[in-house]
Amino acid sequence: MKISAPLASYWTVYAVSTGVWLSGVLWLIFHYYLVRTTEFGPTPHPLEHWWLVAHGAMAFASLWLMGFLWGTHVVKRWRLRQHRKSGGTLFATMALLIFTGYLLYYLPSDDWRVPTSIAHWVIGLAMPLALTAHWWTRACLNRDEPKGPLRRSTDRY
């Protein structure tokens, strides 16, 4: 059984994913590499704060998107046993990003902040790999399948 989503939902996934990733990367660049030296010492770049604000807004959008995808995509495909490895990896990566992002916001101790921050940005920088692997798996498997009434509906990874 073929389940296809409207084209607009794919573009929403790509736009939100790109936005959250790009705003995170830009925050890292501005935070670590574009620090300004003034007469009072090192000072954050004025845009650093705004990249973090944009990242938070895009992260909120990605949480909404995860809920949407759970109801319209994940559960249906899991029951059909479609793309479980790549989809499970993508979902686990997103869950880790949500968890580490939550910890960064609410950690009671600064002792855990640096390792949590490093974990968050390493996982976040790798997120496009998980998304690309999931997309590539779907594209390769769908390309090799017969179309129309001869289409098989057996287990796929």
Summary of the structure (lengths in Angstrom):
residues: 157
radius of gyration: 19.3
end to end distance: 14.8
largest distance: 73.6
contacts: 379
relative contact order: 0.11
helix: 77%
strand: 4%
